[in-house]
Amino acid sequence: MTTGPGGKGLDYLRDDLFPIGAMASIPPDGHGVTLSNLLDGQVERAKADRSAIVIAFGEFFQDPGRDQAFDFAPKGACTTSI
């Protein structure tokens, strides 16, 4: 996929959309400002606004379960052996 001006994709490192050095990590869950809280707030605002438009994108991902090398399974992953 071609990125950059006139391209179909976004490349946050090369498209100069914002200063990369100003980015900060946001924890996924917990207390205070988290990714979950930010997304929940935006979803609630969209639900309350009849003229809101929500655009979601991504790819389907199915968690394969427990990692063989690290013996780790994400929360909610199916860990049953067949």
C-alpha positions in Angstrom: 0.0 0.0 0.0 1.3 3.5 -0.9 1.5 5.9 2.0 2.2 9.6 2.0 0.5 12.4 0.1 -1.9 10.9 -2.4 -1.4 7.4 -0.9 -4.0 5.1 0.5 -2.5 4.5 3.9 -1.2 6.5 6.8 2.4 6.2 7.9 2.8 8.0 11.2 6.6 8.0 11.0 7.0 9.3 7.4 3.8 11.4 6.7 4.8 14.1 9.2 1.2 14.2 10.7 2.4 15.4 14.1 5.7 15.5 16.1 6.5 11.9 16.9 8.6 13.0 19.8 5.5 14.5 21.5 3.8 11.1 21.7 3.4 9.5 25.1 2.3 6.0 26.0 -1.2 5.6 27.3 -1.8 2.5 29.6 -4.6 0.3 28.2 -6.4 -0.1 31.6 -6.2 1.2 35.2 -6.9 4.5 36.9 -6.7 8.0 35.4 -6.1 8.6 31.7 -6.1 5.2 29.9 -6.9 4.1 26.4 -10.0 2.4 27.6 -11.3 5.6 29.4 -10.5 7.7 26.3 -12.3 5.3 23.9 -15.3 4.9 26.3 -15.7 8.7 26.6 -15.7 9.1 22.8 -18.2 6.3 22.3 -20.6 7.8 24.9 -20.3 11.2 23.2 -21.2 9.6 19.8 -24.1 7.7 21.3 -25.5 10.9 22.7 -25.1 12.8 19.4 -27.7 11.7 16.7 -25.5 13.3 14.0 -22.3 11.6 15.1 -20.5 9.4 12.5 -18.3 6.6 13.8 -15.6 5.1 11.6 -13.8 2.0 12.7 -11.1 0.2 10.8 -8.7 -2.7 11.4 -8.3 -6.3 10.7 -9.9 -9.3 12.2 -7.7 -11.0 14.8 -8.3 -14.2 16.6 -6.1 -14.8 19.5 -4.4 -18.2 19.1 -4.4 -18.9 22.8 -1.5 -19.7 25.1 1.9 -18.8 23.6 4.2 -21.9 23.5 7.5 -20.0 24.0 6.4 -17.7 26.8 3.7 -19.8 28.4 1.4 -16.8 28.4 -2.3 -16.4 27.5 -4.0 -13.0 27.2 -7.0 -12.4 29.4 -10.0 -14.0 27.9 -8.0 -16.2 25.5 -9.0 -19.7 24.9 -6.4 -21.9 26.5 -7.9 -25.4 26.1 -5.8 -28.0 24.3 -7.3 -30.2 21.7 
